[in-house]
Amino acid sequence: MPRFAPHPDRRPAVVSGASSGIGAATARALAGLGHPVALGARRARVCADIAAEIRADGGEAVALPLDVADEDSVKAFTAAAEDAIGAAEIVVSSAGDLSADRIHDLDSAAFLAQVQVHLVGAHRLVSHLVPGMVARGRGDVVFVSSDVVRAPRTRMGAYVAAKNGVEGMARALQMELEGTGVRASIVRPGPTSTNMGLNWDPDVTGEVLEEWVKWGLARHSSFLRPSDVASAVAAVVGAPRGAHLSLVEVQPEAPLEQR
Ligand SMILES: NC(=O)c1ccc[n+]([C@@H]2O[C@H](COP(=O)([O-])OP(=O)(O)OC[C@H]3O[C@@H](n4cnc5c(N)ncnc54)[C@H](OP(=O)(O)O)[C@@H]3O)[C@@H](O)[C@H]2O)c1
């Protein structure tokens, strides 16, 4: 008798923020491993194109509109996703955005908007999908956090606060889920080449990078690819039952030095 029943053959995966970057790469990676995937983001049309590509490659995928800042949207998304691909065995919370403001220049509404998307948005997915996982006695919830939790950066204070909230929630959830068979995990990427930050004014981007260098951050010029982070998510959810990759930080490898 094994200590744990193995993962079921069919493990549907729900991915938020799947229209771009890490979420899109994760949906593709999980589909490539045979998981049916439900892709959610506000740009449902973009998710639909990615889902069509996945299906053309032989995978199973549906695209559904999702705004994690809106409770009704999350409720409708999670219900429609489970109707379409079956009860969620995997949830990946990757939706997010980022403004380049100093904390004292942000008004409270803008601060709250970051917390809504990153922290409350992640909790909304948990509240709608994790009770079913607990009832079934298995499942994986992955929070895409950020290395800013370990090393805060200037000009993203609301984001830093929200991601600290995400990891605090995830840590408490790990304790509450202990013994239920449901694994909550944190994947903490370093700098990754996605659409995040591309909407910043180029002058502001220059200033921000100088500040990061001043604070000992941005030590080399390499970025991760979204697929690198997706590989980490796939490893986390693919870990055999009985093993839990509770926190995985992924950093870009520095360029090779000429010797
Ligand atoms: N890029 C990095 O260097 C880096 C580093 C560490 C952690 N991260 C984290 O990685 C995650 C993914 O970011 P990314 O780098 O892949 O950026 P990205 O390419 O900009 O993707 C962000 C995704 O989040 C979605 N999104 C934003 N607001 C949403 C909302 N209210 N409801 C639903 N979806 C929403 C976007 O889709 P729509 O606009 O279509 O809604 C998009 O699919 C984020 O949690 C981010 O904090 C990124």
PDBQT file of the ligand as one rigid body, heavy atoms in Angstrom, charges set to zero:
ROOT
HETATM    1  N1  LIG A 301       8.052  39.645 -15.051  1.00  0.00    +0.000 N 
HETATM    2  C1  LIG A 301       8.762  39.563 -13.919  1.00  0.00    +0.000 C 
HETATM    3  O1  LIG A 301       9.941  39.992 -13.846  1.00  0.00    +0.000 OA
HETATM    4  C2  LIG A 301       8.154  38.924 -12.700  1.00  0.00    +0.000 A 
HETATM    5  C3  LIG A 301       8.997  38.638 -11.615  1.00  0.00    +0.000 A 
HETATM    6  C4  LIG A 301       8.456  38.068 -10.475  1.00  0.00    +0.000 A 
HETATM    7  C5  LIG A 301       7.105  37.769 -10.428  1.00  0.00    +0.000 A 
HETATM    8  N2  LIG A 301       6.295  38.052 -11.485  1.00  0.00    +0.000 N 
HETATM    9  C6  LIG A 301       4.885  37.719 -11.375  1.00  0.00    +0.000 C 
HETATM   10  O2  LIG A 301       4.503  36.863 -12.431  1.00  0.00    +0.000 OA
HETATM   11  C7  LIG A 301       3.095  36.983 -12.632  1.00  0.00    +0.000 C 
HETATM   12  C8  LIG A 301       2.811  37.096 -14.120  1.00  0.00    +0.000 C 
HETATM   13  O3  LIG A 301       3.360  38.306 -14.603  1.00  0.00    +0.000 OA
HETATM   14  P1  LIG A 301       4.143  38.388 -15.994  1.00  0.00    +0.000 P 
HETATM   15  O4  LIG A 301       5.522  38.819 -15.691  1.00  0.00    +0.000 OA
HETATM   16  O5  LIG A 301       3.920  37.156 -16.762  1.00  0.00    +0.000 OA
HETATM   17  O6  LIG A 301       3.434  39.679 -16.645  1.00  0.00    +0.000 OA
HETATM   18  P2  LIG A 301       2.507  39.866 -17.920  1.00  0.00    +0.000 P 
HETATM   19  O7  LIG A 301       3.161  39.303 -19.133  1.00  0.00    +0.000 OA
HETATM   20  O8  LIG A 301       2.164  41.303 -17.917  1.00  0.00    +0.000 OA
HETATM   21  O9  LIG A 301       1.221  38.989 -17.573  1.00  0.00    +0.000 OA
HETATM   22  C9  LIG A 301       0.330  39.389 -16.572  1.00  0.00    +0.000 C 
HETATM   23  C10 LIG A 301      -0.952  38.603 -16.746  1.00  0.00    +0.000 C 
HETATM   24  O10 LIG A 301      -1.849  38.953 -15.687  1.00  0.00    +0.000 OA
HETATM   25  C11 LIG A 301      -3.119  39.232 -16.272  1.00  0.00    +0.000 C 
HETATM   26  N3  LIG A 301      -3.883  40.140 -15.432  1.00  0.00    +0.000 N 
HETATM   27  C12 LIG A 301      -3.551  41.392 -15.017  1.00  0.00    +0.000 A 
HETATM   28  N4  LIG A 301      -4.558  41.910 -14.290  1.00  0.00    +0.000 NA
HETATM   29  C13 LIG A 301      -5.526  40.951 -14.245  1.00  0.00    +0.000 A 
HETATM   30  C14 LIG A 301      -6.817  40.886 -13.656  1.00  0.00    +0.000 A 
HETATM   31  N5  LIG A 301      -7.324  41.920 -12.951  1.00  0.00    +0.000 N 
HETATM   32  N6  LIG A 301      -7.545  39.767 -13.805  1.00  0.00    +0.000 NA
HETATM   33  C15 LIG A 301      -7.061  38.719 -14.520  1.00  0.00    +0.000 A 
HETATM   34  N7  LIG A 301      -5.853  38.717 -15.106  1.00  0.00    +0.000 NA
HETATM   35  C16 LIG A 301      -5.104  39.839 -14.969  1.00  0.00    +0.000 A 
HETATM   36  C17 LIG A 301      -2.813  39.801 -17.655  1.00  0.00    +0.000 C 
HETATM   37  O11 LIG A 301      -3.887  39.580 -18.536  1.00  0.00    +0.000 OA
HETATM   38  P3  LIG A 301      -5.012  40.637 -18.962  1.00  0.00    +0.000 P 
HETATM   39  O12 LIG A 301      -4.326  41.967 -19.081  1.00  0.00    +0.000 OA
HETATM   40  O13 LIG A 301      -5.503  40.068 -20.255  1.00  0.00    +0.000 OA
HETATM   41  O14 LIG A 301      -6.027  40.579 -17.878  1.00  0.00    +0.000 OA
HETATM   42  C18 LIG A 301      -1.651  38.898 -18.051  1.00  0.00    +0.000 C 
HETATM   43  O15 LIG A 301      -2.130  37.690 -18.587  1.00  0.00    +0.000 OA
HETATM   44  C19 LIG A 301       2.626  38.189 -11.821  1.00  0.00    +0.000 C 
HETATM   45  O16 LIG A 301       1.999  37.742 -10.632  1.00  0.00    +0.000 OA
HETATM   46  C20 LIG A 301       3.930  38.885 -11.486  1.00  0.00    +0.000 C 
HETATM   47  O17 LIG A 301       3.837  39.618 -10.294  1.00  0.00    +0.000 OA
HETATM   48  C21 LIG A 301       6.791  38.621 -12.636  1.00  0.00    +0.000 A 
ENDROOT
TORSDOF 0
